[in-house]
Amino acid sequence: MNPASPPTKQRRWFDYDTHTLTSSDGASSATSSAWATVPPPLPPDMRDHYRERIKALLQRENAVLVAHYYVDADLQDLARETGGCVGDSLEMARFGRDHEAATIVVAGVRFMGETARILSPEKRILMPDLGATCSLDLGCPAEDFRAFRAQHPDRTVVVYANTSAAVKAQADWVVTSSVGLDIVASLHARGEKILWAPDRHLGSYIQRETGADMVLWQGSCLVHNEFKGFELEGLRQEYPHAKVLAHPESPDSVVSQADVVGSTTRLIQAATELDATHFIVATDLGILHEMRMRAPGKTFLAAPTAGNSAACKSCAFCPWMAMNGLAGVAAALEQGSGEITLDPALAQAARLPIARMLDFAATRQARVQASGDLEHDTELYSHVGAA
């Protein structure tokens, strides 16, 4: 096989109304909201070829690769090896903004590329595949959200990072899962009422933890919404000493059983610091690569997403994250494909609420470091559940 010619991609479609994902064989009768065109695994010789090719291209183009914990392990390893960033969306945004590279290659989903464009208007922002979107983004169209806001004009608008630039531009605050709870707690302490979008599970979790007055948009993540509380109970019985790590986009039936709830970075931190040998992880399976690398002597189990009769017992993966591949990174750097562009006025409007979040996080981090009270650094917040 010619290493310069990647295998044909596989089409999968996602129906937002039913939260179903189907292969291209069933596409003829589909009325899908979006397609996920997933590259198949590469054989070892092609993987090596693309890795070396990308390393040279990154140098040639004065570029840096930033990768989310959910993308393919090869991309995570390559980002780390070449001086890039592997992290959650907040880390990716800060790293790209502060890095001296002229080009940022974002291995993640569309809203992450848009955020990089917003924060680094002077840089070129490339993505392996511009079609890599997010079910939360899809489920919160800008015009529908505008109408929702109009129904609640007295509320402070807080939107999750998993939204389009057009939705962010309508917000007072943009938050990630690593800072959302603290920002809402701060707003609540000032007596502000919150309009939250789009993830209802994360919104409900923050509402319970802070006591804030919140109106919630009823969106959910394709991956986390599928975790099953009753199946998790069974797995916990099978592994009674395992700690449960859950992302707050998961349903309450899962979050209520968790020992630690938090962002991807917080869950990785917990996996390395807790003295347990077994962990049940309720988030995208891509995170297991980082956990196993940092804690090689521990066992990580994927939380169940389906019942006994399902073909896939633990199939928590984002199809759009899976669209990121080595071949796509190489093509972006060689051809300039996958470039993120935004209307300057829209980008400026979206930059303000993002900047508020970054300033809040930086101020709090400086305060914690000055006090030396690292135990109460809630940037990577956790919650001890009922388990």
N, C-alpha and C positions, 0 to 999 in steps of 0.2 A: 504493500500500500504506500502511495506517495505521502510522506509525512506532511506535505504542504496542503493536502486535501483532506479536511476533517470529514468524518462520517456524516451521513445525512441526519439532520435533526428530527426529533419525534415531536409531533404536535399533540398537545393535551389542552382540553378546554375546561374552563371554570365557569360555572353558573352561579352567580352571586345569590340569586333568590333561594336556590336549594343547597348551596354550598357543596356542590358535587364537582368532581374532577374526573374526566373521562379521556381515554386515549383517542387518537384520530380515527380509529375504527368506528367509533360511535358518533362521529361528528356530523354525519349527513342529516341527522334529525335534531341536532343541537341548536338551541337559540342562546348561545353563550354571550357573556359579557366581555370575555377576554380569552385570548389564547396564550398558552405557555408553550413555547417551542423549545424543548429541552434537548441539549446535545447529549448523545450517548457517551458512555465511558470511553476514554481513549486507551488504546493498547500502550504498553510501556515505552516502546520506541518513539511513538508520537508524543507522549507526555514529555519525555526527555528533550525531544526536538523543540517543542514549543516553550519549555521552560528556559532553555538556553537562548532561544530567539528573543523571548520577551526581556530577558536580562539585558541583552544588547540594545534592544529598542528603548528600554527605559533610560538607559544612559544617553543614547543618541538624541532622544526627544526631550531630555531634561524633565523627565516625568517620574512620578511616584505612584505606587499602587496602594490603595486603601481597600481593605476587604472586611466584610461583616463576618461575624462568627457563624452565620448560617450558610455561607457559600461553600463550594467544594473545598476539600482539604488541600488540594494542590494549590489553589489560589491563596489560601491562608498562609501556607508554608512559603510560597513565593513572595508574598507581601513582606513577611517577616525577614526573609533572607536578603531582600533588596533594600532594606531600610525603610519600608513602608509601615503601614499600620494595620493591625488586626484588632477589631474592637466592636463595640456597640455603636449605634448611630450617633450618640453624643461624642464619643471619642473620635469617630471618623470625621465629624464636622470640625472639631477643634484642630485635629491633626492637619487636615487639608488646608485650613485657613492659615495655620502658622508655618507650614512647610515652605521652603524656598523654591521648590520645583515650579516650573512654568506650566506644567500639565499635570492634572490629577486624573488617574484612572480609578473609577469607583466601581468596585465589584460588590454589587448589592442590588437594590431595587430603585425604581425611578425617583421616588421622593428623596432618596439619599443623594442622587446625582443633582437634583434640583437644589437641595440644600447647599451642596458644594458650590454650585453656580452662584447662589445668592450671597454666600459668605466670601467668595473669591472671584469677584467680577472681572478681575484683571487676568485670570488664568483660564486656560483651556480645560474643560471638563469633558472627559470621555467615559463611555460605559461600554462593556462588552456587548450588550444588547439593550436597545432602547425600549423593547417590548416588555422588559422585566418590570412589572408593576406590583401592586399590593392590593389585597382584597379590601383592606380598610380604606385605602385611597379610592378604589373603584366604588365603594359603597357610600361615599360622601361627595357627590357631585357639587361643584362650587355654587351653581345656581340654586339647587335645593337647600344647601346650607345657608345661603343668603336669606331665603324665605324663613328658615328655621330661626335664624338670628332675629329677624324682624318681629317674630312673635314674642321675643324676650329682650326688649331693648334695655332693660335695667340691669342686665347681668354682665359680668366680666367674662369675655370669651377666651376660653383656654382650649387649644386644639393640640392633639397628639402629633408628634413628628410624622407619623404615617399618613400624611395628607398631601395633596397637591399644593404647589405654590399659590394657586388661586384661592385655596381655602386658608392657607396660612396668612395671606394678605388681609383677610377679614378678621384676624384674631388680635387680641390684646397680648396674649402669651402663647408661645409654642413650647411644649414640654416633651421630654423623652421619658421612658419608664424609669430612668435612674434619678430624675429630679422632679417628676410630676407631683409626687406626694408632698414634698417639702414646699413646692411653690403654691400648691392649693392650700396647704396648711397656713402659709404666710398670708395669703389673700383672705382666708377665712378669719384669721386673727384680726384683720383690719375691717371685718364686717362686710366683706364683699360676697355677693351671691354669684354663683358660677354657672355658665353655660359650657358644657363639656362635649367634645366630639373627637373622634368618632367611636372609639371602642367602649362598649357598654360595660364589659367585664372589668377593665382597668378603671373606668370611671366609678363603678360601684365599689370597687376595692378602696379607692382613694376616699370616696364618700364615707364609707364605714370607718376608715382609720382616722379621718380628720373631723367628722361631724359637720362638714360643710354643706350648705344649701346648694344642691347641684341639680340641674336639668340635663339629662343625658341623651345624646344622639344614639340611636339603637344600631350601631355597627358592631362587627366582630371580625376577628382574624380567622381566616380559613384554617390555619394550623391549630391554634390554641383552642378554638371553639369546639374542636372535635375530641378533646380529652374527656374521658368518662369517669365521674366520681365513683360510681359503683364498681367499675373495673379496677380503679386504683385501690379501693378497699381490699379487693381480692389479692392484688399484688403485694400489698403491705402485709397481709396475713402470711403470704408465702415467704416474705423477707421481713420479719418483724423488727429487725435491728437496723433496717435501711432508713436513711434520712430522705425526706421528700423535698425536692427543690422545684419550685413552680414559678413560672412567669405570670405576672398579674393580669395578662390578657386571657388567662384560663378561666373557665367557669368557677363560680363560688364553691361548687361541690368538690372541686379539685383544690382550690386555694385554701379552703378550710381544713384540709388534711395536711398541708405543707408545714415543714419545719422552717423553711426559709422561702420567702416570696420576694422577688426583686428582678432587676434588670438582668440581662445576660451577663454583664460584668460581675454583678453581685452574686449570681448563681455560681459562676466560675470561682470566685473568691471563696464562697462557702464550701465548695467541693474540695478545695485545697486546704482550708483551715480547720474544718470540723474533723473530729477524730474517728468518725464512722468509716467503715470499709466499703459499704454498699450505699449507693444513692439511686433513687428513682427520680428521673428528670422529666419534668413536664414543660418542654419547649421544643423548638425545632431540633431535629436530630443532628444538624450540622454542628451544634455546640459541643457534642461529645468528643470531637477531635481535640479541641482545646483542653477539655477536662482530662482526657486520658493522657495528654502530653504533660500537663502540669502535675497530675497525680497518678503516675503509672502503676502504683501498687493498689489502686482502688478499682472497684467494679461499678460501672454505670449502666443502669437499666432504663430503657425508654418507657415512659409512662404510656399506658394503653389508651388507644383512641377508638377502639371498636370492641364489640362483643365477641363471644366465642364462635359465632357462625360467620364472622367476617373473614375475607381472604387475607386482610392485613391487620394484624393485632396491634402493632405499634408503628403507624405510618405517618408520623408527624414530620412532614417536610414541606417547605414552601416551594411550589413548582416554579415560581418566578425567580427565587434565589438560585434554583437549579439551572436557570438559563445562562448563568455566568459560567464561562468555561475558558480554558487556556487559548483555544483558537479565537474566541471572541476578543480577548485581551490583545492578542497579537494583531488581529485585523484592525482594531481601533487605533493602535499605535502606528501601524504601517500605512493605513489608508485615511486616518482621521475620521473614521466612521464612528457612529454612536455619540456624536457631540451633543451636549446639552445646551440649548439656547433658551433664553427667557426674555420677554419684553422688559426693558430696563425699569419702567415704572412699576410693573408688577413685582419685579425682584426687589426694588427698593421698599415697597410696601410690606413684603414678606420678611425683609431683613430686620425690621424693627422688633417684632415679637420674638424672633430668634435671638437677637442681640440681648434682649431682656433676660432670656433664659441663660445664655452664656455668662452674662454679667452676674446674675444671681448665683450660679454655680461657682464661679471664680471667687466671689466675695465670701461665700460660705466656706469654701475650701481653705481660703487664706485664714479665716477666723479659726477654723478647726486646727490648722497647722500651728497657728500662733499659740493656741491654748494647750496643744499637745494632747487633746482629748480625742484621740483617734477612735476610741471605742464608740463615740457618739457622732462620728462622721456619717451622716445619713445620705450622702450623695448616692451610695449604693445601698439603698435602704433594705431592711429585712424585717420580717415579721414572724414571730414564733406562733405557729398555728396550733390546732387542737391535737395534732399527732403527738 
